[in-house]
Amino acid sequence: MSNVLGIIKSNIIVILTAMLPVVELRGAIPVGIALGIPPIEATILSIIGSTLPVPFILFFIKYIFKWLSKFEKTNKLIEKITSKAMKKSDSIAKYEFWGLLLFVGIPLPGTGAWTGSLIASLLGMKNKVAIPAIFLGNVLAGTIVYLLSYTTINIFNFF
C-alpha cells in the first residue's frame, strides 16, 4: 500500500512541477525520471500538468492583468510581463495555429504553454485555435525533452 502512495505522490509532484510557469514540462520530465517514474510516463504526466493551466490563462489572464494594473506596485510588473511576451509574438500573430504550436513546442527559455497562452490571449486568438495549438505544442516539447532526457540517461548508463 505504501508503494502505491509513493507512486501517486511522485505522479502528483510531476504534474504540479509541470504546472509551474518557467519550469513547465522541461523541468517536470527530468524530475519525474529522477523520482523513478519511467520516462514515457513522466512525459505524459508532464504534458497533462503543463496543459492544465492553459484554459485558465486563456480565459482569465486579461481580467487578472486588468485588475492588477490598478495597483501601483503590480502595474509595472504587468507592463513588463506583457511587453516581454509581446516581443515574442510576431510569428504567432503571423501564423496563428502553426506559429503558436511551434512557439510552445520548441523547448527554449521563455517559450512554453504559459507564455504561449498569455500571447494567444493578448492577441485575442480564438480558443478553438489556441487550445489545440498549445496542447500539440506541449506534446512536441514533451517529445523533444523526453528524447533528450532518455538519450542523456543512456549515455550516462553506458559509462
OpenMM code with the backbone's topology and positions (N, CA, C; nanometers):
from openmm import Vec3, app, unit

residues = "MET SER ASN VAL LEU GLY ILE ILE LYS SER ASN ILE ILE VAL ILE LEU THR ALA MET LEU PRO VAL VAL GLU LEU ARG GLY ALA ILE PRO VAL GLY ILE ALA LEU GLY ILE PRO PRO ILE GLU ALA THR ILE LEU SER ILE ILE GLY SER THR LEU PRO VAL PRO PHE ILE LEU PHE PHE ILE LYS TYR ILE PHE LYS TRP LEU SER LYS PHE GLU LYS THR ASN LYS LEU ILE GLU LYS ILE THR SER LYS ALA MET LYS LYS SER ASP SER ILE ALA LYS TYR GLU PHE TRP GLY LEU LEU LEU PHE VAL GLY ILE PRO LEU PRO GLY THR GLY ALA TRP THR GLY SER LEU ILE ALA SER LEU LEU GLY MET LYS ASN LYS VAL ALA ILE PRO ALA ILE PHE LEU GLY ASN VAL LEU ALA GLY THR ILE VAL TYR LEU LEU SER TYR THR THR ILE ASN ILE PHE ASN PHE PHE".split()
positions = [
    Vec3(0.0820, -0.1204, 0.0000),
    Vec3(0.0000, 0.0000, 0.0000),
    Vec3(0.0859, 0.1262, 0.0000),
    Vec3(0.1969, 0.1255, 0.0767),
    Vec3(0.2815, 0.2445, 0.0810),
    Vec3(0.3500, 0.2680, -0.0535),
    Vec3(0.3745, 0.1585, -0.1291),
    Vec3(0.4328, 0.1729, -0.2621),
    Vec3(0.3364, 0.2467, -0.3556),
    Vec3(0.2087, 0.2153, -0.3457),
    Vec3(0.1065, 0.2820, -0.4278),
    Vec3(0.1004, 0.4295, -0.3920),
    Vec3(0.1051, 0.4600, -0.2612),
    Vec3(0.1033, 0.6003, -0.2182),
    Vec3(0.2272, 0.6744, -0.2671),
    Vec3(0.3411, 0.6063, -0.2686),
    Vec3(0.4638, 0.6668, -0.3196),
    Vec3(0.4542, 0.6977, -0.4677),
    Vec3(0.3935, 0.6073, -0.5425),
    Vec3(0.3745, 0.6296, -0.6869),
    Vec3(0.2804, 0.7466, -0.7107),
    Vec3(0.1697, 0.7487, -0.6358),
    Vec3(0.0737, 0.8599, -0.6500),
    Vec3(0.1408, 0.9917, -0.6141),
    Vec3(0.2181, 0.9931, -0.5054),
    Vec3(0.2885, 1.1147, -0.4633),
    Vec3(0.3855, 1.1614, -0.5716),
    Vec3(0.4614, 1.0694, -0.6291),
    Vec3(0.5555, 1.1043, -0.7356),
    Vec3(0.4828, 1.1608, -0.8577),
    Vec3(0.3705, 1.0990, -0.8934),
    Vec3(0.2926, 1.1466, -1.0080),
    Vec3(0.2400, 1.2879, -0.9829),
    Vec3(0.1918, 1.3121, -0.8612),
    Vec3(0.1409, 1.4457, -0.8274),
    Vec3(0.2537, 1.5487, -0.8316),
    Vec3(0.3702, 1.5123, -0.7820),
    Vec3(0.4854, 1.6039, -0.7862),
    Vec3(0.5179, 1.6421, -0.9301),
    Vec3(0.5174, 1.5446, -1.0201),
    Vec3(0.5477, 1.5717, -1.1614),
    Vec3(0.4415, 1.6632, -1.2220),
    Vec3(0.3150, 1.6342, -1.1982),
    Vec3(0.2067, 1.7170, -1.2537),
    Vec3(0.2159, 1.8594, -1.1998),
    Vec3(0.2361, 1.8748, -1.0693),
    Vec3(0.2456, 2.0086, -1.0106),
    Vec3(0.3688, 2.0838, -1.0605),
    Vec3(0.4791, 2.0130, -1.0769),
    Vec3(0.6005, 2.0764, -1.1306),
    Vec3(0.5757, 2.1265, -1.2721),
    Vec3(0.5071, 2.0468, -1.3526),
    Vec3(0.4788, 2.0861, -1.4914),
    Vec3(0.3827, 2.2038, -1.4981),
    Vec3(0.3034, 2.2245, -1.3945),
    Vec3(0.2092, 2.3357, -1.3927),
    Vec3(0.2770, 2.4695, -1.3606),
    Vec3(0.3995, 2.4652, -1.3130),
    Vec3(0.4691, 2.5880, -1.2737),
    Vec3(0.5149, 2.6682, -1.3952),
    Vec3(0.4938, 2.7998, -1.3927),
    Vec3(0.5486, 2.8802, -1.5023),
    Vec3(0.7004, 2.8700, -1.5038),
    Vec3(0.7587, 2.8862, -1.6174),
    Vec3(0.9028, 2.8783, -1.6434),
    Vec3(0.9513, 2.7336, -1.6414),
    Vec3(0.9209, 2.6572, -1.5361),
    Vec3(0.9680, 2.5191, -1.5244),
    Vec3(0.8953, 2.4312, -1.6258),
    Vec3(0.7627, 2.4308, -1.6167),
    Vec3(0.6747, 2.3544, -1.7047),
    Vec3(0.7261, 2.2123, -1.7264),
    Vec3(0.7016, 2.1569, -1.8428),
    Vec3(0.7398, 2.0172, -1.8644),
    Vec3(0.8889, 2.0002, -1.8873),
    Vec3(0.9585, 2.1068, -1.9214),
    Vec3(1.1042, 2.0971, -1.9392),
    Vec3(1.1736, 2.0536, -1.8111),
    Vec3(1.1198, 2.0982, -1.6990),
    Vec3(1.1755, 2.0590, -1.5700),
    Vec3(1.1067, 1.9375, -1.5111),
    Vec3(0.9776, 1.9208, -1.5423),
    Vec3(0.8999, 1.8128, -1.4813),
    Vec3(0.9411, 1.6741, -1.5315),
    Vec3(0.9769, 1.6640, -1.6572),
    Vec3(1.0168, 1.5328, -1.7102),
    Vec3(1.1431, 1.4825, -1.6399),
    Vec3(1.2496, 1.5617, -1.6311),
    Vec3(1.3668, 1.5144, -1.5561),
    Vec3(1.3367, 1.4877, -1.4077),
    Vec3(1.2484, 1.5691, -1.3472),
    Vec3(1.2101, 1.5450, -1.2078),
    Vec3(1.1429, 1.4084, -1.1962),
    Vec3(1.0506, 1.3802, -1.2872),
    Vec3(0.9820, 1.2518, -1.2856),
    Vec3(1.0767, 1.1354, -1.3014),
    Vec3(1.1703, 1.1488, -1.3934),
    Vec3(1.2683, 1.0421, -1.4151),
    Vec3(1.3544, 1.0244, -1.2898),
    Vec3(1.3939, 1.1366, -1.2283),
    Vec3(1.4732, 1.1303, -1.1051),
    Vec3(1.3954, 1.0646, -0.9907),
    Vec3(1.2623, 1.0778, -0.9926),
    Vec3(1.1785, 1.0142, -0.8901),
    Vec3(1.1532, 0.8665, -0.9187),
    Vec3(1.2070, 0.8170, -1.0319),
    Vec3(1.1933, 0.6757, -1.0649),
    Vec3(1.0748, 0.6424, -1.1539),
    Vec3(1.0092, 0.7437, -1.2055),
    Vec3(0.8980, 0.7211, -1.2967),
    Vec3(0.9559, 0.6888, -1.4342),
    Vec3(0.9033, 0.5882, -1.5033),
    Vec3(0.9524, 0.5594, -1.6384),
    Vec3(0.9428, 0.6848, -1.7268),
    Vec3(1.0434, 0.7097, -1.8111),
    Vec3(1.0480, 0.8336, -1.8891),
    Vec3(0.9208, 0.8636, -1.9696),
    Vec3(0.8625, 0.7645, -2.0329),
    Vec3(0.7427, 0.7900, -2.1135),
    Vec3(0.6259, 0.8320, -2.0239),
    Vec3(0.6158, 0.7691, -1.9064),
    Vec3(0.5094, 0.8051, -1.8118),
    Vec3(0.5326, 0.9454, -1.7557),
    Vec3(0.6579, 0.9779, -1.7247),
    Vec3(0.6911, 1.1125, -1.6764),
    Vec3(0.6559, 1.2169, -1.7822),
    Vec3(0.6770, 1.1825, -1.9092),
    Vec3(0.6449, 1.2744, -2.0195),
    Vec3(0.4947, 1.2959, -2.0286),
    Vec3(0.4186, 1.1894, -2.0211),
    Vec3(0.2719, 1.2012, -2.0301),
    Vec3(0.2179, 1.2830, -1.9129),
    Vec3(0.2647, 1.2543, -1.7919),
    Vec3(0.2214, 1.3307, -1.6746),
    Vec3(0.2585, 1.4786, -1.6886),
    Vec3(0.3763, 1.5040, -1.7437),
    Vec3(0.4222, 1.6422, -1.7617),
    Vec3(0.3385, 1.7165, -1.8650),
    Vec3(0.3018, 1.6485, -1.9719),
    Vec3(0.2160, 1.7108, -2.0734),
    Vec3(0.0809, 1.7458, -2.0119),
    Vec3(0.0265, 1.6544, -1.9335),
    Vec3(-0.1012, 1.6810, -1.8659),
    Vec3(-0.0873, 1.8010, -1.7730),
    Vec3(0.0152, 1.8002, -1.6887),
    Vec3(0.0349, 1.9096, -1.5936),
    Vec3(0.0589, 2.0428, -1.6606),
    Vec3(0.1359, 2.0430, -1.7668),
    Vec3(0.1656, 2.1671, -1.8382),
    Vec3(0.0442, 2.2220, -1.9122),
    Vec3(-0.0475, 2.1339, -1.9493),
    Vec3(-0.1661, 2.1756, -2.0234),
    Vec3(-0.2780, 2.2241, -1.9300),
    Vec3(-0.2818, 2.1762, -1.8074),
    Vec3(-0.3903, 2.2110, -1.7150),
    Vec3(-0.4115, 2.3627, -1.6959),
    Vec3(-0.3065, 2.4437, -1.6814),
    Vec3(-0.3303, 2.5871, -1.6601),
    Vec3(-0.3778, 2.6632, -1.7849),
    Vec3(-0.3628, 2.6032, -1.9024),
    Vec3(-0.3889, 2.6741, -2.0281),
    Vec3(-0.5279, 2.7360, -2.0367),
    Vec3(-0.6365, 2.6611, -2.0138),
    Vec3(-0.7686, 2.7246, -2.0256),
    Vec3(-0.7874, 2.8400, -1.9271),
    Vec3(-0.7332, 2.8249, -1.8061),
    Vec3(-0.7459, 2.9313, -1.7070),
    Vec3(-0.6715, 3.0572, -1.7508),
    Vec3(-0.5533, 3.0387, -1.8076),
    Vec3(-0.4769, 3.1535, -1.8570),
    Vec3(-0.5527, 3.2194, -1.9714),
    Vec3(-0.5975, 3.1399, -2.0660),
    Vec3(-0.6680, 3.1952, -2.1822),
    Vec3(-0.7954, 3.2701, -2.1426),
    Vec3(-0.8702, 3.2162, -2.0470),
    Vec3(-0.9986, 3.2763, -2.0104),
    Vec3(-0.9861, 3.3922, -1.9117),
    Vec3(-0.8864, 3.3879, -1.8226),
    Vec3(-0.8862, 3.4825, -1.7111),
    Vec3(-0.7702, 3.5809, -1.7071),
    Vec3(-0.6641, 3.5599, -1.7829),
    Vec3(-0.5443, 3.6427, -1.7656),
    Vec3(-0.5699, 3.7906, -1.7955),
    Vec3(-0.6503, 3.8205, -1.8950),
    Vec3(-0.6787, 3.9617, -1.9251),
    Vec3(-0.7465, 4.0299, -1.8071),
    Vec3(-0.8402, 3.9598, -1.7438),
    Vec3(-0.9111, 4.0169, -1.6290),
    Vec3(-0.8184, 4.0333, -1.5090),
    Vec3(-0.7338, 3.9346, -1.4877),
    Vec3(-0.6380, 3.9413, -1.3767),
    Vec3(-0.5403, 4.0563, -1.3991),
    Vec3(-0.4867, 4.0661, -1.5207),
    Vec3(-0.3937, 4.1748, -1.5522),
    Vec3(-0.4612, 4.3107, -1.5397),
    Vec3(-0.5837, 4.3214, -1.5845),
    Vec3(-0.6570, 4.4486, -1.5747),
    Vec3(-0.6740, 4.4890, -1.4285),
    Vec3(-0.7102, 4.3929, -1.3450),
    Vec3(-0.7276, 4.4207, -1.2031),
    Vec3(-0.5939, 4.4573, -1.1376),
    Vec3(-0.4866, 4.3802, -1.1669),
    Vec3(-0.3551, 4.4069, -1.1071),
    Vec3(-0.2949, 4.5388, -1.1550),
    Vec3(-0.3349, 4.5822, -1.2738),
    Vec3(-0.2827, 4.7080, -1.3279),
    Vec3(-0.3335, 4.8291, -1.2514),
    Vec3(-0.4355, 4.8113, -1.1722),
    Vec3(-0.4914, 4.9221, -1.0938),
    Vec3(-0.4015, 4.9598, -0.9763),
    Vec3(-0.3119, 4.8712, -0.9398),
    Vec3(-0.2264, 4.8930, -0.8236),
    Vec3(-0.0870, 4.9347, -0.8687),
    Vec3(-0.0339, 5.0352, -0.8040),
    Vec3(0.0955, 5.0911, -0.8439),
    Vec3(0.2074, 4.9868, -0.8428),
    Vec3(0.2123, 4.9043, -0.7408),
    Vec3(0.3218, 4.8073, -0.7279),
    Vec3(0.3143, 4.6958, -0.8315),
    Vec3(0.1958, 4.6547, -0.8680),
    Vec3(0.1837, 4.5440, -0.9633),
    Vec3(0.1696, 4.5920, -1.1077),
    Vec3(0.1352, 4.7177, -1.1276),
    Vec3(0.1175, 4.7701, -1.2632),
    Vec3(0.2463, 4.7585, -1.3451),
    Vec3(0.3589, 4.7937, -1.2849),
    Vec3(0.4872, 4.7856, -1.3562),
    Vec3(0.5218, 4.6414, -1.3920),
    Vec3(0.4921, 4.5498, -1.3012),
    Vec3(0.5184, 4.4082, -1.3275),
    Vec3(0.4324, 4.3594, -1.4443),
    Vec3(0.3064, 4.3969, -1.4460),
    Vec3(0.2158, 4.3564, -1.5533),
    Vec3(0.2635, 4.4141, -1.6863),
    Vec3(0.3035, 4.5401, -1.6861),
    Vec3(0.3564, 4.6020, -1.8088),
    Vec3(0.4808, 4.5287, -1.8577),
    Vec3(0.5684, 4.4917, -1.7654),
    Vec3(0.6917, 4.4211, -1.8016),
    Vec3(0.6602, 4.2831, -1.8598),
    Vec3(0.5715, 4.2087, -1.7950),
    Vec3(0.5339, 4.0758, -1.8426),
    Vec3(0.4690, 4.0843, -1.9803),
    Vec3(0.3767, 4.1783, -1.9949),
    Vec3(0.3059, 4.1957, -2.1221),
    Vec3(0.4027, 4.2348, -2.2331),
    Vec3(0.4900, 4.3291, -2.2041),
    Vec3(0.5870, 4.3747, -2.3040),
    Vec3(0.6809, 4.2617, -2.3459),
    Vec3(0.7299, 4.1873, -2.2487),
    Vec3(0.8218, 4.0764, -2.2776),
    Vec3(0.7526, 3.9689, -2.3618),
    Vec3(0.6283, 3.9373, -2.3282),
    Vec3(0.5539, 3.8360, -2.4031),
    Vec3(0.5258, 3.8832, -2.5456),
    Vec3(0.4877, 4.0072, -2.5593),
    Vec3(0.4504, 4.0581, -2.6919),
    Vec3(0.5719, 4.0719, -2.7841),
    Vec3(0.6919, 4.0845, -2.7283),
    Vec3(0.8128, 4.0877, -2.8111),
    Vec3(0.8323, 3.9551, -2.8848),
    Vec3(0.7752, 3.8489, -2.8299),
    Vec3(0.7903, 3.7161, -2.8883),
    Vec3(0.6705, 3.6768, -2.9743),
    Vec3(0.5793, 3.7699, -2.9988),
    Vec3(0.4508, 3.7339, -3.0580),
    Vec3(0.4440, 3.7431, -3.2107),
    Vec3(0.5470, 3.7923, -3.2771),
    Vec3(0.5386, 3.8155, -3.4220),
    Vec3(0.5013, 3.6904, -3.5009),
    Vec3(0.5715, 3.5802, -3.4782),
    Vec3(0.5426, 3.4590, -3.5553),
    Vec3(0.4058, 3.4018, -3.5180),
    Vec3(0.3662, 3.4200, -3.3941),
    Vec3(0.2344, 3.3710, -3.3532),
    Vec3(0.1253, 3.4529, -3.4202),
    Vec3(0.1417, 3.5833, -3.4220),
    Vec3(0.0421, 3.6697, -3.4861),
    Vec3(0.0335, 3.6403, -3.6357),
    Vec3(0.1470, 3.6126, -3.6970),
    Vec3(0.1503, 3.5906, -3.8416),
    Vec3(0.0947, 3.4530, -3.8807),
    Vec3(0.1338, 3.3501, -3.8096),
    Vec3(0.0994, 3.2129, -3.8499),
    Vec3(-0.0080, 3.1481, -3.7620),
    Vec3(-0.0550, 3.2182, -3.6624),
    Vec3(-0.1563, 3.1739, -3.5672),
    Vec3(-0.1334, 3.0307, -3.5182),
    Vec3(-0.2123, 2.9334, -3.5645),
    Vec3(-0.2051, 2.7962, -3.5126),
    Vec3(-0.0620, 2.7423, -3.5177),
    Vec3(-0.0005, 2.7456, -3.6361),
    Vec3(0.1330, 2.6867, -3.6523),
    Vec3(0.2391, 2.7663, -3.5775),
    Vec3(0.2244, 2.8964, -3.5755),
    Vec3(0.3186, 2.9797, -3.5010),
    Vec3(0.3119, 2.9513, -3.3515),
    Vec3(0.1896, 2.9378, -3.2998),
    Vec3(0.1711, 2.9086, -3.1574),
    Vec3(0.2191, 2.7680, -3.1247),
    Vec3(0.1858, 2.6703, -3.2090),
    Vec3(0.2296, 2.5327, -3.1882),
    Vec3(0.3826, 2.5253, -3.1807),
    Vec3(0.4509, 2.5879, -3.2739),
    Vec3(0.5975, 2.5832, -3.2736),
    Vec3(0.6569, 2.6638, -3.1583),
    Vec3(0.5940, 2.7755, -3.1238),
    Vec3(0.6428, 2.8559, -3.0113),
    Vec3(0.6397, 2.7739, -2.8826),
    Vec3(0.5296, 2.7062, -2.8582),
    Vec3(0.5161, 2.6236, -2.7383),
    Vec3(0.6010, 2.4971, -2.7513),
    Vec3(0.6110, 2.4437, -2.8722),
    Vec3(0.6740, 2.3144, -2.8942),
    Vec3(0.8250, 2.3117, -2.8947),
    Vec3(0.8879, 2.4246, -2.9183),
    Vec3(1.0346, 2.4283, -2.9161),
    Vec3(1.0768, 2.4643, -2.7738),
    Vec3(1.1314, 2.3691, -2.6972),
    Vec3(1.1581, 2.3921, -2.5546),
    Vec3(1.2807, 2.4799, -2.5298),
    Vec3(1.2623, 2.6089, -2.5483),
    Vec3(1.3670, 2.7069, -2.5210),
    Vec3(1.3232, 2.7960, -2.4047),
    Vec3(1.4172, 2.8630, -2.3389),
    Vec3(1.3779, 2.9545, -2.2315),
    Vec3(1.2832, 3.0636, -2.2851),
    Vec3(1.1788, 3.0898, -2.2094),
    Vec3(1.0851, 3.1954, -2.2477),
    Vec3(0.9738, 3.1499, -2.3397),
    Vec3(0.9745, 3.0222, -2.3759),
    Vec3(0.8650, 2.9676, -2.4555),
    Vec3(0.7916, 2.8669, -2.3685),
    Vec3(0.6803, 2.8185, -2.4159),
    Vec3(0.6065, 2.7177, -2.3408),
    Vec3(0.4597, 2.7520, -2.3331),
    Vec3(0.3875, 2.6706, -2.2586),
    Vec3(0.2417, 2.6835, -2.2521),
    Vec3(0.1985, 2.8124, -2.1825),
    Vec3(0.2682, 2.8513, -2.0761),
    Vec3(0.2291, 2.9734, -2.0056),
    Vec3(0.2450, 3.0953, -2.0951),
    Vec3(0.3619, 3.1125, -2.1522),
    Vec3(0.3858, 3.2295, -2.2376),
    Vec3(0.3015, 3.2222, -2.3636),
    Vec3(0.2899, 3.1041, -2.4224),
    Vec3(0.2065, 3.0877, -2.5409),
    Vec3(0.0613, 3.1225, -2.5131),
    Vec3(0.0096, 3.0790, -2.3979),
    Vec3(-0.1282, 3.1117, -2.3601),
    Vec3(-0.1450, 3.2609, -2.3377),
    Vec3(-0.0473, 3.3217, -2.2727),
    Vec3(-0.0527, 3.4657, -2.2492),
    Vec3(-0.0552, 3.5424, -2.3810),
    Vec3(0.0340, 3.5067, -2.4713),
    Vec3(0.0401, 3.5739, -2.6010),
    Vec3(-0.0897, 3.5522, -2.6788),
    Vec3(-0.1392, 3.4292, -2.6801),
    Vec3(-0.2642, 3.3996, -2.7517),
    Vec3(-0.3786, 3.4843, -2.6963),
    Vec3(-0.3835, 3.4973, -2.5652),
    Vec3(-0.4883, 3.5777, -2.5027),
    Vec3(-0.4728, 3.7251, -2.5381),
    Vec3(-0.3506, 3.7765, -2.5281),
    Vec3(-0.3269, 3.9185, -2.5580),
    Vec3(-0.3524, 3.9512, -2.7046),
    Vec3(-0.3285, 3.8540, -2.7924),
    Vec3(-0.3548, 3.8741, -2.9349),
    Vec3(-0.5020, 3.8555, -2.9698),
    Vec3(-0.5817, 3.8063, -2.8736),
    Vec3(-0.7227, 3.7817, -2.8996),
    Vec3(-0.7467, 3.6596, -2.9872),
    Vec3(-0.6545, 3.5643, -2.9827),
    Vec3(-0.6680, 3.4429, -3.0629),
    Vec3(-0.7875, 3.3620, -3.0127),
    Vec3(-0.8603, 3.3036, -3.1033),
    Vec3(-0.9761, 3.2214, -3.0660),
    Vec3(-0.9291, 3.0974, -2.9900),
    Vec3(-1.0037, 3.0610, -2.8868),
    Vec3(-0.9674, 2.9450, -2.8047),
    Vec3(-0.9690, 2.8153, -2.8838),
    Vec3(-1.0569, 2.8056, -2.9838),
    Vec3(-1.0630, 2.6825, -3.0636),
    Vec3(-0.9376, 2.6659, -3.1498),
    Vec3(-0.8607, 2.7720, -3.1669),
    Vec3(-0.7309, 2.7647, -3.2349),
    Vec3(-0.6191, 2.7502, -3.1316),
    Vec3(-0.6258, 2.8303, -3.0255),
    Vec3(-0.5178, 2.8359, -2.9274),
    Vec3(-0.5034, 2.7060, -2.8477),
    Vec3(-0.6126, 2.6518, -2.7992),
    Vec3(-0.6039, 2.5335, -2.7120),
    Vec3(-0.5426, 2.4131, -2.7835),
    Vec3(-0.5900, 2.3776, -2.9043),
    Vec3(-0.5238, 2.2639, -2.9717),
    Vec3(-0.3777, 2.2934, -3.0077),
    Vec3(-0.3471, 2.4170, -3.0467),
    Vec3(-0.2086, 2.4511, -3.0818),
    Vec3(-0.1179, 2.4382, -2.9603),
    Vec3(-0.1647, 2.4849, -2.8463),
    Vec3(-0.0845, 2.4766, -2.7243),
    Vec3(-0.0698, 2.3309, -2.6805),
    Vec3(-0.1776, 2.2545, -2.6866),
    Vec3(-0.1693, 2.1132, -2.6487),
    Vec3(-0.0706, 2.0386, -2.7380),
    Vec3(-0.0826, 2.0561, -2.8688),
    Vec3(0.0094, 1.9872, -2.9609),
    Vec3(0.1522, 2.0390, -2.9441),
    Vec3(0.1672, 2.1668, -2.9144),
    Vec3(0.2993, 2.2215, -2.8837),
    Vec3(0.3581, 2.1561, -2.7600),
    Vec3(0.2742, 2.1336, -2.6587),
    Vec3(0.3192, 2.0626, -2.5386),
    Vec3(0.3622, 1.9205, -2.5710),
    Vec3(0.2874, 1.8546, -2.6575),
    Vec3(0.3244, 1.7182, -2.6985),
    Vec3(0.4603, 1.7206, -2.7699),
    Vec3(0.4791, 1.8163, -2.8601),
    Vec3(0.6067, 1.8294, -2.9303),
    Vec3(0.7203, 1.8580, -2.8324),
    Vec3(0.7015, 1.9552, -2.7430),
    Vec3(0.8052, 1.9888, -2.6444),
    Vec3(0.8327, 1.8686, -2.5538),
    Vec3(0.7270, 1.8008, -2.5118),
    Vec3(0.7445, 1.6825, -2.4276),
    Vec3(0.8237, 1.5736, -2.4975),
    Vec3(0.7957, 1.5552, -2.6255),
    Vec3(0.8688, 1.4544, -2.7033),
    Vec3(1.0164, 1.4914, -2.7136),
    Vec3(1.0446, 1.6175, -2.7392),
    Vec3(1.1846, 1.6626, -2.7503),
    Vec3(1.2576, 1.6456, -2.6175),
    Vec3(1.1959, 1.6897, -2.5075),
    Vec3(1.2599, 1.6779, -2.3759),
    Vec3(1.2751, 1.5307, -2.3369),
    Vec3(1.1736, 1.4502, -2.3680),
    Vec3(1.1821, 1.3058, -2.3429),
    Vec3(1.3034, 1.2469, -2.4145),
    Vec3(1.3170, 1.2768, -2.5435),
    Vec3(1.4284, 1.2219, -2.6218),
    Vec3(1.5628, 1.2687, -2.5662),
    Vec3(1.5717, 1.3956, -2.5294),
    Vec3(1.6968, 1.4472, -2.4715),
    Vec3(1.7263, 1.3808, -2.3372),
    Vec3(1.6238, 1.3666, -2.2536),
    Vec3(1.6421, 1.3040, -2.1221),
    Vec3(1.6796, 1.1572, -2.1366),
    Vec3(1.6080, 1.0872, -2.2219),
    Vec3(1.6320, 0.9441, -2.2417),
    Vec3(1.7724, 0.9208, -2.2980),
    Vec3(1.8115, 1.0024, -2.3940),
    Vec3(1.9454, 0.9905, -2.4527),
    Vec3(2.0528, 1.0184, -2.3485),
    Vec3(2.0324, 1.1230, -2.2694),
    Vec3(2.1295, 1.1577, -2.1647),
    Vec3(2.1432, 1.0450, -2.0636),
    Vec3(2.0308, 0.9900, -2.0212),
    Vec3(2.0346, 0.8790, -1.9246),
    Vec3(2.1117, 0.7612, -1.9823),
    Vec3(2.0849, 0.7278, -2.1078),
    Vec3(2.1534, 0.6141, -2.1699),
    Vec3(2.3013, 0.6400, -2.1908),
    Vec3(2.3385, 0.7620, -2.2170),
    Vec3(2.4822, 0.7941, -2.2302),
    Vec3(2.5510, 0.7746, -2.0959),
    Vec3(2.4894, 0.8258, -1.9870),
    Vec3(2.5496, 0.8094, -1.8552),
    Vec3(2.5496, 0.6631, -1.8102),
    Vec3(2.4473, 0.5885, -1.8465),
    Vec3(2.4435, 0.4471, -1.8115),
    Vec3(2.5482, 0.3664, -1.8893),
    Vec3(2.5838, 0.4147, -2.0072),
    Vec3(2.6828, 0.3482, -2.0917),
    Vec3(2.8202, 0.3513, -2.0243),
    Vec3(2.8495, 0.4643, -1.9607),
    Vec3(2.9806, 0.4797, -1.8962),
    Vec3(2.9693, 0.4308, -1.7561),
] * unit.nanometer
topology = app.Topology()
chain = topology.addChain("A")
for resn in residues:
    res = topology.addResidue(resn, chain)
    for name in ("N", "CA", "C"):
        topology.addAtom(name, app.Element.getBySymbol(name[0]), res)
